[in-house]
Amino acid sequence: MRQIRPRTRLILGGAMRLLLAALASAALLAAVAPSAGASVFKHNGIIFVHGIEGSGAQFESQAMRFTSNGYPHDRIDEVDYNSTRAVGDKSQVFEQIDAAVAEMKAHTGRKQVDIVAHSLGTSVMYAYLTEGEKAAERKANVGHYINVDGQAENPGVPTLAVWAGRGTPGRHMEGAENVTIPNQTHVQTCTSAESFIQYFKFLRGFAPRNDIRGQKEIHIGGKAVNFPENTGAAGDTLQIWPVNSNGQRMTGTPIFSTEITDGSEGGGAWGPVLVQKKQRYEFAILQPGVGTLHYYYEPFVRSDYTLRLEVSAAIEQETGNRPGASGVVMIRYKEYWGNEPGQNDRLLIDGLNVCTETLCPVKKQVNAYFAYDVNRDGKTELTEDPTLGSLPFLQAADVFIRGATPTDETISFQLESRGALGTVRTLNVPNWESKPVGDGIVVQWNDFEKLTF
């Protein structure tokens, strides 16, 4: 199921290079034949279908929870499609789902797959299962279907309908098993541990034993894609660098480098890459003629094949070209709350909390928060940028963060999540400058806090 992309250059010692070559060969074999565990693991594979402006990244935590409860990672797949086009024309995403279903069935040797869909993805799946001459065939391929906080019509297959407690009250799907997750918002209901318990019980008939469990040997992989089309970022180059606690690169060359060559919808795959537990990494996407995006994740705790490194020339043009300043987007697939006393998130840039009542109201459902010198005046006013701020799940505010080339300071990003008992998480990064063809910063927070069951 996982692809090994061509033209990959590993800048490592000989022994490590041989190790990764062996891992790559094993993964390639797994892509064309049932895995060694196929004769032991007797359950359907799972396919995730995201919502509007989404990607397979919204299934990251749930995928790790499934693998923490016995699912091989190659029994989990995600359909990355152009959600803006799918609002009107679903034919392309239907073809992508058909291909994913056929591949999963061939890989597992099973007659059916299980599907999880979120938001717009539930409307896509309803049409997929009920419209056209292939509807009956498609229904026969689905063993279980999980409809997460979306449309409410029964698609005619065994269905669990999961609803956000902070959504419209009283939502219900006739003929399905219905469950509401209290005090959770739209995207959080897709990614939370509480939702996973319901997913697992529906698929397996009993509660899961584990939340996300740590691993000693960790491999990562994913896709570099254009936002929101989810086409592969062909022509860009991905580099992975180990960094210290201040985000400074620790080696003279990246530990992994590859050119992205597949520009199709759902393309852009890279990996797998062996990484170290507790180590921090920078993912640099070099975009010819546009600049470089620098992505920073929290240390990886478990193998993760759902990373999505998103680029957007339009957004980078809107937020960039600010000499002397840095620009950042801080992403978490659990909405930031700023107007719920006692339940708010604190999102800090060099000690300034930017998750305010005005900028992060619950109804805004903010998953991606852009902070940059909107007015180009070297001042922080914490006012909303109406262009980006008008888009679903996005917020943008005027925050001046000093940038320089070469970098000469450290920017501190911190998150104190609601329900995390005052725990403060910190990611420090260099102050990359947002010059005309410059650099942008992406901070990716985990949407999980701690073990909950």
Number of C-alpha atoms within 10 A of each C-alpha: 21 22 20 18 18 13 11 16 14 19 13 14 9 9 9 13 14 12 11 17 13 12 17 19 12 12 19 16 14 17 19 13 15 19 21 9 12 17 10 8 15 12 17 23 25 25 23 25 27 27 26 19 18 26 29 25 22 26 27 20 22 24 29 23 23 22 21 21 16 12 20 16 19 22 24 26 24 25 22 28 31 25 24 15 15 20 13 8 13 18 12 14 24 18 12 16 23 15 13 19 25 15 17 27 19 15 20 23 17 15 15 22 24 21 24 23 26 29 20 23 28 26 22 25 24 20 15 22 23 16 13 9 8 11 15 13 10 18 19 13 19 20 18 19 27 24 31 29 26 20 20 18 16 19 23 14 18 18 24 23 27 26 28 24 19 16 17 9 10 8 18 18 18 11 15 21 14 16 18 22 18 13 11 20 22 22 24 24 27 30 22 20 24 17 21 21 19 22 25 17 12 18 20 10 10 11 14 19 11 17 23 22 13 14 14 11 12 17 20 17 20 22 29 28 29 23 22 19 22 28 22 26 29 18 15 21 19 24 19 21 21 20 18 15 13 16 21 18 19 12 10 7 15 20 19 20 22 19 21 25 19 21 18 15 20 24 23 27 25 27 23 23 20 18 21 17 17 10 14 22 25 23 21 24 27 18 20 11 10 17 19 24 24 22 22 22 16 16 15 20 19 22 24 20 27 22 20 23 24 21 21 15 15 10 13 20 13 13 23 27 20 24 18 19 23 29 29 28 20 20 20 19 28 25 25 30 27 24 18 13 9 9 12 21 24 21 24 17 19 13 11 13 16 21 23 17 14 14 22 24 18 18 14 19 21 27 21 24 25 24 26 28 27 25 16 16 11 17 14 17 13 21 14 19 19 11 11 18 19 13 13 14 21 19 25 26 24 23 27 23 22 22 24 17 14 10 14 11 14 17 20 18 20 21 21 18 22 18 13 12 9 11 12 13 15 16 20 20 26 21 27 29 26 29 20 14 19 21 27 26 24 24 23 18 20 17 19 20 17 11 10 10 11
